[in-house]
Amino acid sequence: MTNTATTDRFDTSRFESDRNRLASLAYRMLGSASDAEDAVQDAFLQWQAADRQRIRVPEAWLTKVVTNLCLDRLRSAHARRERAVGTWVPEPLLDGDPMLGPADTFEQRESVSLAVLTLMERLSPVERAVYVLREAFSYGHAEIAELLDIAESASQQHLHRARRRVTTARRGGEADPAAARRVVEEFLAAAASGRTERLVELLTDDVTAVSDGAGLAKRLLHFTTPRKVAAVVRAGFKPTPAKRRLVGGVPTVHYALANRAPALVFVIGDRVLGVATFDLAGGRIATVRGIAAPHRIARLAEAWPHRDPDTPLTVRWPPSTPAERPPAPPS
């Protein structure tokens, strides 16, 4: 007689061994860590309820369940309202997060970039599923067809359309890590010191900036043209007593990688206030995303205290008025 408790422990371990892969699949499909976690948990409940002795290939079964749960989410009326154009931005994750998944190939790294996660909003749910399964997880079209219950030729057509749409709108390739860091550090230095002209020089002619307004705005804030973006960035960095009161202290700024792209993380103590992420093209900044809504940075904020970050790039906002400046030391 089979020991039920032993079997359940084995089956739970079997699922847990696949959890990170399933979570990275769901995250690429949904662009949201919290939604991905929900999808994986729902898959676990289905796994527990299933007749597991009849599941011949657990990996394929679990992949199909998670993919279909994500498709249901993308097709739902609630999700369409949440992801309406102008209101949705992907949730950034710090590099090293297992939810980011495989990174061996350019296609795998690109598929989890915030730029591509944003572009994939233009795809139909099935196109998105085919693109993720093929580009990030290297499934063949026969396997994808079986997972999605479509013809193999349909899988090929969906991938062709998805690649065309993503490639057409994509900007640049992979930036040299050291060069990317230098550009972002120069951007921070120019913004903090108020050198607007230098900021303009660091931006592409068709730069775009997006902000979620820390979750206070109903729609994302969009800015274009180098001068407008530079002005908005400079205003954001300009120190005021009101800002200090609002955030509860003086933030430090750390360089990090989010979704394998350069980012700045704004922190007070161990509390993350927000993240700025950057897409580069031709050695200049093409996209800036300011993400600070608590529900969009929850997983990143939870992970931050467990990291060993670099020395802060800036340690304080400079005083904005003579009254705020400390007294000069006695002569």
N, C-alpha and C positions, 0 to 999 in steps of 0.2 A: 504493500500500500504506500502511495506517495505521501510524504509528509507535507501537508498543505502550507504550513508556516515556512518550511524550507523552500518550497516552490515559489511562494510569494516573495520571499527575500531575493531569490535568484532573479525572478522576473522584474522586481523593482531595480535591482542592480543592473540588469540588462538595459532597462530604460535609462537609468541615470548615466550609464556609460555613453549614451547617445545624446544626452540632454544639450550639451554645448553645440553640437552640430545642428540639432533641430532648432535651437534658439537663434543661431546665426542665419539659418535659412529663413525663419520667421521674421527676423529683423530686416533682412534684405527685402523681403516681400512687403513689409508694412512700414519700414522706416521709423518704427517706434519701439523702444525697448520694453515699455510697459505692455504694449499690445502683444509683442513677441512672447513675453513671459506668460501672458494669459493664454495664448494659443498653445504653448508647450504644456502648460498645466492642464488644459482641456484635453490635449492628446494623451497625457498620462492617465486621466480619468477613463478615456476610451480604451486605453491599453489594459487597465485594471478590469474593465467590464468585459473585455473580449475573451473568446475561447482561444487562449494563446497557443494551445497545442495544435490548432489548425492554421497558425500563422507560420508559413514556411520560411519566409525571409523577413525577420523583424525590421531590419533597416529600411527595406522598401515599404513595408506596411506603415511604419511610423512616418516616413517621408511623405507618403501619400496622405495620411491623416492630417499632418501639420500643413501641408500645402493646401488641402481643401478647406481647412479651418481658416487659413489666411485669405483664400479666395472668397469665402463666405463673408469675411470681415470687409474686404475691399468692395464687395457688391452690395453691402447693406446700405439702406437709406441713411442710417445714423452715421456710418463712416463717410458717406458722400457729403453729408453736411459738415462733418468735422474737417474733411480734407478739401473743402471748397477752395477754389483758386483765390489766392490772396490771404488765406488764413492759416495755411499749413506749412510747416518747415520740418525737415527730419530732425530726429533727436540725436545729438552728438554723443559719441562714446570715446573715452580715452583709449589710446593705443595700449594693447595688452589685455583689453577686455575680451574674454573668450567669445562674447557674442559677435565680435567682428569676424570670427571664423578664419577660413584659409586665406593665406596671403602669399602663396608661392609664385603665382603668375601675375602679370600685369592686369589681366582680366579680373582675377579674383580681388586684387587690391582696388581696382577701379569700381567694381560693382558695389562696394560699400562706401565709396566716397559720398560726401554730402551732395556734391554736384550731380552725380549719377542718380542717387536716391531721389533727388528733386526732379530730374529729367524723367525718371520712370513714372512719375505721376501722369505723364502724357500717354502712357501705354494702357491698353485694356488690362484687366486682371489676368487673363490668360497669357497675353504677351509678356506681362511682367513675370509670371511664373516660369514660362519657357526660358526667358532671358536669364533669370537667376539660376535655374537648374542647370542650364547649359554653360553659362559663363563662369559662375562661381563654384559649381560643384561638378562640372565636367560630365554630366549625364549625357548619354547618347540619345538620339532622337527616338529610337525604339523604346528606350526606358521612359523617356518623358511622355511619349504617347500613352504608355500603359499607366503611368502615374496620374495623368490628367484625363484619361478616357477620351483621347482624341486620336485621329489618324496620324501616322508618322509624317505624312506629307503636310498635314496641318501644323505640326510642330515646327517643321522646317520653314513654313511660310510665316508663322508667328515670330520666329527668331529673326528672319530676314527683315521684317517690318520693324521689330524692336531695335535691332542694331542700327537700322537706317535712321530711325528717329533719335536715338541716343547719340549716334556719331555726328549727325547733322548739327545738333545743338551743343555738342561738347566743345570745350575750349581747352586747347593745349594738351600736353601730355604730362608725364611725371616730372616734377621739378627736382633738381639736385637738392638734397636735404640741407646741405650747408648753405647753399645760395639762398634757398627759401627762408632759412632762419635769419640770414643777414637782412633780407628785404623786410621781413616782419619786424625785426628789431629796429630797423631804420624808421619804419612806419610808426612804431610806438614812440620812439624818441622825438620824431617830428610832431606827432599829435600832442605829446605831453608838454613840449616846449612852445607850441603854438606856431610852428613854422609851416604855414599853410602852403607856401609855394613848393616846399620840399615834399609835402604830402601829395600835391598834384602831380609832381614828377614821378612818384612811385606808383601811380595808378594808370591803368590802361585807358585809352580814349573812350572806350565803351564800358567803363566800370559800372558795376551795380552794387549797391549796398542794401541789405535787408535787415530789419530789426523786428523782433516780436514785442518791443515795448515792455519787456519784463512781464508780459502777460496781461498788461493793463489795457492794451488796445484791442479792439474787436478784430481788426485786420492788420496784417503785416505792414510795416512802413517800408516803402521802396524809395530809393534815391538813385539818380543817374547823373552822369557827367562828372568829370573829375573835380571841378570846383565845388559843385553841390555836395558831393560825397566828402570832400576835404572839409568843407564848412561844418557839416553835420558831425564828422568825427572830432573835429577840434572842439565843437560845442560840448560834445559828450565827455571830453577829457578835461575841459576847463573846470578847475576846482571851485567849489562854493561851499559855504557852511551848510546850506540846505542839503546838498548831496551827502555830506558827511552825516548829517542827522538821519537822512533817509536810509542809508545803508548801514548805519550803526557803527561807524568807525572809519578807519583809513585803509583802503584796500592795497594789497600788493598784487603785482602782475607777474605771472609765471609763463614762460614759454612751454608749450606742450604740443603733442600731436593728437589730433582728434580725427577719427576716421581716416587715419594715415595722411593727414594734411596738416600744415602749420596752424597753430591756434594760440591764443592768449587766454589764460584763465585768471579771472579776477577773484581774489580771495581775501577774506578777513579771518585770521586764525585758521581754522580748518573748514570754515564755511565758504562754499563757492557762491559768489554773487552772480556770475554769468560767464559766458564764453564768447570770444570772437574767433571765427574761423575764416580762413583765407584760401581762395583759389588763385593760382598764379598762371600767367601766360606771358611768354617772352620775357621773363625776368621781372615782370611788374604784377601788381595786384589787380586781378580782374573781378573778383567778387569778395565782398566782406559780409559776413553774417553775424549779427549780434543776437545771441540767444540767452535769455535770462529768465524766462517764465519757469517757475519752480517745477511744474510737471514735465517740462522738456529737458531739464538737466538733472532730474532726480537720481538716475543711476550714476551719472558722472560725479555728481556731488557726493554720493555715498561712497564711491571708490576713491575720491581724492585724498581723504585723510590717511589712507593706507599706502599711499605712494611716497616716494622719496624725491620730491621735486627739485629741480635745479634752483640755484640762487635766484631770488626774484630779480626781474629786470628793472623794476622800480619798486621802491619801498614806501613811498608816500606821495600824496598829492601835495605839491608845493602850496604854501599859503597864498591866498588870492588877494589879500589886503594887508596893508602895513599893520593893522591891529591884530591880525592873526599870527604875524611873524614873532618868533621868540625874541626876547631882549638880547641885545648884543652883550657879549661877555665883557666883564670889567677890564679896563686897560691896565 
